[in-house]
């Protein structure tokens, strides 16, 4: 039987081959991530060079800072806010109903 890497697997060395296959898979994943990072970095450097040539760079930086602050605020609101306790909300509804029924 032939594995994806071109090697052969047999019944005798199945455990060794499986570990070797996992190692090869990990190496390929890391190499793929590194290639993606280098490609992305190259694109980012080209974009930064283009931005530095603009005459309105200061205004662009101010806009970017404003956008980042807004995104940070939204992210904190989305993830840092603790939702109200469900039972507490139910208890408040019961109290409101009782006060309306009494009043």
C-alpha positions as CSV (number, residue, x, y, z in Angstrom):
1,X,0.0,0.0,0.0
2,X,1.3,3.5,-0.8
3,X,0.8,6.4,1.5
4,X,0.2,10.0,0.4
5,X,3.9,10.8,0.8
6,X,4.9,8.1,-1.6
7,X,6.2,5.7,1.1
8,X,4.8,2.2,1.7
9,X,2.9,1.1,4.7
10,X,2.7,-2.5,5.9
11,X,1.1,-4.3,8.7
12,X,4.5,-4.6,10.6
13,X,5.3,-0.9,10.7
14,X,1.8,0.6,10.9
15,X,2.4,2.5,14.2
16,X,5.8,3.9,13.1
17,X,4.3,5.0,9.8
18,X,1.3,6.6,11.4
19,X,3.6,8.6,13.7
20,X,5.8,9.5,10.7
21,X,2.7,10.5,8.7
22,X,1.6,12.8,11.6
23,X,5.0,14.4,11.7
24,X,5.0,14.9,8.0
25,X,1.5,16.4,8.2
26,X,2.6,18.8,11.0
27,X,5.6,19.9,8.9
28,X,3.5,20.5,5.9
29,X,1.0,22.5,7.9
30,X,3.7,24.7,9.4
31,X,5.3,25.2,5.9
32,X,1.9,26.1,4.5
33,X,1.3,28.7,7.3
34,X,4.8,30.1,6.8
35,X,4.2,30.5,3.1
36,X,0.9,32.2,3.8
37,X,2.5,34.5,6.3
38,X,5.3,35.5,3.9
39,X,2.8,36.1,1.1
40,X,0.6,38.2,3.3
41,X,3.5,40.1,4.6
42,X,4.7,40.9,1.1
43,X,1.3,42.2,0.2
44,X,1.1,44.3,3.4
45,X,4.6,45.8,2.7
46,X,3.5,46.8,-0.8
47,X,0.3,48.4,0.6
48,X,2.3,50.3,3.2
49,X,4.7,51.6,0.6
50,X,1.8,52.8,-1.5
51,X,0.2,54.5,1.5
52,X,3.5,56.3,2.4
53,X,3.6,57.8,-1.1
54,X,0.2,59.5,-0.5
55,X,0.0,63.2,0.3
56,X,-2.8,62.7,2.8
57,X,-1.0,60.2,5.0
58,X,-1.6,62.1,8.2
59,X,-5.3,62.2,7.6
60,X,-5.3,58.6,6.6
61,X,-3.6,57.7,9.9
62,X,-6.1,59.7,11.9
63,X,-9.0,57.9,10.1
64,X,-7.4,54.6,10.8
65,X,-6.9,55.4,14.5
66,X,-10.6,56.5,14.7
67,X,-11.7,53.3,13.0
68,X,-9.6,51.1,15.3
69,X,-10.9,52.8,18.4
70,X,-14.5,52.3,17.2
71,X,-13.7,48.6,16.4
72,X,-12.1,48.2,19.9
73,X,-15.1,49.7,21.6
74,X,-17.4,47.3,19.7
75,X,-15.3,44.3,20.4
76,X,-15.2,45.1,24.1
77,X,-19.0,45.7,24.2
78,X,-19.5,42.4,22.4
79,X,-17.1,40.2,24.4
80,X,-16.6,41.9,27.8
81,X,-20.2,42.7,28.7
82,X,-21.6,40.1,31.0
83,X,-25.2,39.2,30.0
84,X,-27.7,39.5,32.9
85,X,-28.4,36.4,34.9
86,X,-31.4,34.6,33.4
87,X,-33.1,34.0,36.8
88,X,-32.5,37.6,37.8
89,X,-34.3,38.8,34.7
90,X,-37.2,36.4,35.4
91,X,-37.4,37.6,39.0
92,X,-37.6,41.2,37.9
93,X,-40.5,40.4,35.5
94,X,-42.4,38.6,38.3
95,X,-41.9,41.7,40.6
96,X,-43.1,44.0,37.8
97,X,-46.2,41.8,37.2
98,X,-47.0,41.7,40.9
99,X,-46.6,45.4,41.3
100,X,-49.0,46.0,38.3
101,X,-51.5,43.5,39.7
102,X,-51.4,45.2,43.2
103,X,-51.5,48.7,41.9
